[in-house]
Amino acid sequence: MEGPRSPAESEFPQVINFLNSSLREGAEWSISNEYPTALTSNNIHNIRIITDEERIVSHAVLKPLIVKSPHVIFKVGAIGSVVTDPSHRNQGLSTTILNSCLKEAAQQQCDVAVLWTNLYDFYRRLGFELAGTEMSFTFEAPLNVPAGDLRFSDENRVSPEAIHRLYSTHTVGSVRGAEDIRKFMGIPKTLVYTAWEKDGSLAAYAIEGKGADLGGYIHEWAGGTSKVLALLSWIQSRRQGPLTLISPRHCRNMVTQLTGKGAMVNEGFLGMIKILNFDQLTAKLKRAFRAEGVADIVFERTAGGVLFGVGSELFTLQEEGDVCRLIFGPLDIQELDMFSEAARARLAKVLPLPLWLWGWDSV
Ligand SMILES: CC(C)(COP(=O)(O)OP(=O)(O)OC[C@H]1O[C@@H](n2cnc3c(N)ncnc32)[C@H](O)[C@@H]1OP(=O)(O)O)[C@@H](O)C(=O)NCCC(=O)NCCS
């Protein structure tokens, strides 16, 4: 057995073959088209494999992302395509490979690692916890939002620059170039819906589907809320079956409007998160608090856990997962009744930090 290590350039096709046969059997496309910025030879130094007699038997990929938010610029290590050949399972290979990815992410100054899975217990053993927030809205009854002057299209050949311009108006999201958007638009089973103003400018877009995942889900969207709603209404009028929109909780206007329209609301987690560079992350947090006029925030590792609080109101968090859920949600500061009302108000100025990744960034 050899590894974990990065594949050589010449092994890249073999890596993709291994992933296609183990994760995408029967698909009409290659998994590398689904994750064009992660499963690419440009990211080969962040791919990890284990081989047995020159055959790949285990794999995971790390995709570091810069995520901007109003208070903090994060570096996030997204991890995906975690798989071990059935003949080599339960020997610790994925655990070893994931630890190698986490080490690499920490060395590249990632504040946290994020992954999307339903194997909660497997990842909890590696220190991940369900954290952050995500809201999804399913509407079955017609939205009936008037189109006004907007013209709608489901034509995929939209300028990536126009999408990028609207994407960049989001307050929270990964830093992307128009070239990244162009690659994402080519993902199999990705539908690009757009709303256009009379003058030909892009008013809103909504993206549904992503390879084997997210069919029936609008996982990316941007534009003024009323324009996105008009676009959703148009998409809904042309299809059968329910449509679901995924939204970060901090998009208050969208959340309020959709709730008001009787959508079925589901509150979930952003994903499973693990803090990688505690000191770096808490230094960013403290800076964010200082910018809000709160200079006496405490976030320190101690023998018993993490000492957290403001001024003289301090409390120890024992579980690593609780620290994550406090920083990124869903833990509600207002429910922390060990703090005075005044302390809670000060903590809530920054916490929870609105960490968010739009659908195309998931790996
Ligand atoms: C999930 C998956 C990646 C795990 O791969 P793996 O190489 O078997 O993982 P590990 O051996 O590190 O850990 C698996 C189990 O073996 C146990 N284990 C770990 N090291 C071990 C060792 N040295 N000896 C025996 N067992 C061990 C772990 O405790 C774990 O137990 P669990 O089944 O209760 O969770 C693999 O089953 C797989 O490829 N599944 C299909 C694809 C998939 O679902 N991927 C996850 C996407 S997020």
Ligand as a Chemical Component Dictionary entry (heavy atoms), coordinates in Angstrom:
data_LIG
# 
_chem_comp.id                   LIG 
_chem_comp.type                 NON-POLYMER 
_chem_comp.pdbx_formal_charge   0 
_chem_comp.three_letter_code    LIG 
# 
loop_
_chem_comp_atom.comp_id 
_chem_comp_atom.atom_id 
_chem_comp_atom.alt_atom_id 
_chem_comp_atom.type_symbol 
_chem_comp_atom.charge 
_chem_comp_atom.model_Cartn_x 
_chem_comp_atom.model_Cartn_y 
_chem_comp_atom.model_Cartn_z 
_chem_comp_atom.pdbx_ordinal 
LIG C1  C1  C 0 -17.388 5.899  3.702  1  
LIG C2  C2  C 0 -16.105 5.333  3.127  2  
LIG C3  C3  C 0 -15.418 6.426  2.337  3  
LIG C4  C4  C 0 -15.213 4.888  4.286  4  
LIG O1  O1  O 0 -13.994 4.393  3.739  5  
LIG P1  P1  P 0 -13.030 3.422  4.583  6  
LIG O2  O2  O 0 -11.702 3.455  3.944  7  
LIG O3  O3  O 0 -13.711 2.128  4.792  8  
LIG O4  O4  O 0 -12.984 4.239  5.952  9  
LIG P2  P2  P 0 -12.199 3.847  7.259  10 
LIG O5  O5  O 0 -11.685 2.473  7.160  11 
LIG O6  O6  O 0 -11.263 4.942  7.571  12 
LIG O7  O7  O 0 -13.363 3.926  8.302  13 
LIG C5  C5  C 0 -14.530 3.139  8.114  14 
LIG C6  C6  C 0 -14.835 2.346  9.334  15 
LIG O8  O8  O 0 -13.732 1.521  9.646  16 
LIG C7  C7  C 0 -13.340 1.752  10.972 17 
LIG N1  N1  N 0 -11.867 1.720  10.960 18 
LIG C8  C8  C 0 -11.051 2.776  10.901 19 
LIG N2  N2  N 0 -9.768  2.362  10.949 20 
LIG C9  C9  C 0 -9.773  1.020  11.025 21 
LIG C10 C10 C 0 -8.762  0.013  11.090 22 
LIG N3  N3  N 0 -7.475  0.342  11.099 23 
LIG N4  N4  N 0 -9.174  -1.249 11.108 24 
LIG C11 C11 C 0 -10.468 -1.583 11.103 25 
LIG N5  N5  N 0 -11.464 -0.677 11.057 26 
LIG C12 C12 C 0 -11.131 0.609  11.026 27 
LIG C13 C13 C 0 -13.840 3.113  11.298 28 
LIG O9  O9  O 0 -14.085 3.230  12.686 29 
LIG C14 C14 C 0 -15.114 3.174  10.514 30 
LIG O10 O10 O 0 -16.147 2.602  11.223 31 
LIG P3  P3  P 0 -17.695 2.910  10.947 32 
LIG O11 O11 O 0 -18.093 1.971  9.854  33 
LIG O12 O12 O 0 -18.392 2.587  12.216 34 
LIG O13 O13 O 0 -17.803 4.332  10.508 35 
LIG C15 C15 C 0 -16.373 4.093  2.239  36 
LIG O14 O14 O 0 -17.259 3.231  2.908  37 
LIG C16 C16 C 0 -16.937 4.415  0.867  38 
LIG O15 O15 O 0 -16.199 4.602  -0.077 39 
LIG N6  N6  N 0 -18.280 4.504  0.759  40 
LIG C17 C17 C 0 -18.931 4.825  -0.521 41 
LIG C18 C18 C 0 -18.736 6.286  -0.891 42 
LIG C19 C19 C 0 -19.205 7.221  0.183  43 
LIG O16 O16 O 0 -20.261 7.048  0.766  44 
LIG N7  N7  N 0 -18.390 8.251  0.453  45 
LIG C20 C20 C 0 -18.660 9.236  1.446  46 
LIG C21 C21 C 0 -19.035 10.487 0.777  47 
LIG S1  S1  S 0 -19.095 11.780 1.952  48 
# 
loop_
_chem_comp_bond.comp_id 
_chem_comp_bond.atom_id_1 
_chem_comp_bond.atom_id_2 
_chem_comp_bond.value_order 
_chem_comp_bond.pdbx_ordinal 
LIG C1  C2  SING 1  
LIG C2  C3  SING 2  
LIG C2  C4  SING 3  
LIG C2  C15 SING 4  
LIG C4  O1  SING 5  
LIG O1  P1  SING 6  
LIG P1  O2  DOUB 7  
LIG P1  O3  SING 8  
LIG P1  O4  SING 9  
LIG O4  P2  SING 10 
LIG P2  O5  DOUB 11 
LIG P2  O6  SING 12 
LIG P2  O7  SING 13 
LIG O7  C5  SING 14 
LIG C5  C6  SING 15 
LIG C6  O8  SING 16 
LIG C6  C14 SING 17 
LIG O8  C7  SING 18 
LIG C7  N1  SING 19 
LIG C7  C13 SING 20 
LIG N1  C8  SING 21 
LIG N1  C12 SING 22 
LIG C8  N2  DOUB 23 
LIG N2  C9  SING 24 
LIG C9  C10 SING 25 
LIG C9  C12 DOUB 26 
LIG C10 N3  SING 27 
LIG C10 N4  DOUB 28 
LIG N4  C11 SING 29 
LIG C11 N5  DOUB 30 
LIG N5  C12 SING 31 
LIG C13 O9  SING 32 
LIG C13 C14 SING 33 
LIG C14 O10 SING 34 
LIG O10 P3  SING 35 
LIG P3  O11 DOUB 36 
LIG P3  O12 SING 37 
LIG P3  O13 SING 38 
LIG C15 O14 SING 39 
LIG C15 C16 SING 40 
LIG C16 O15 DOUB 41 
LIG C16 N6  SING 42 
LIG N6  C17 SING 43 
LIG C17 C18 SING 44 
LIG C18 C19 SING 45 
LIG C19 O16 DOUB 46 
LIG C19 N7  SING 47 
LIG N7  C20 SING 48 
LIG C20 C21 SING 49 
LIG C21 S1  SING 50 
# 
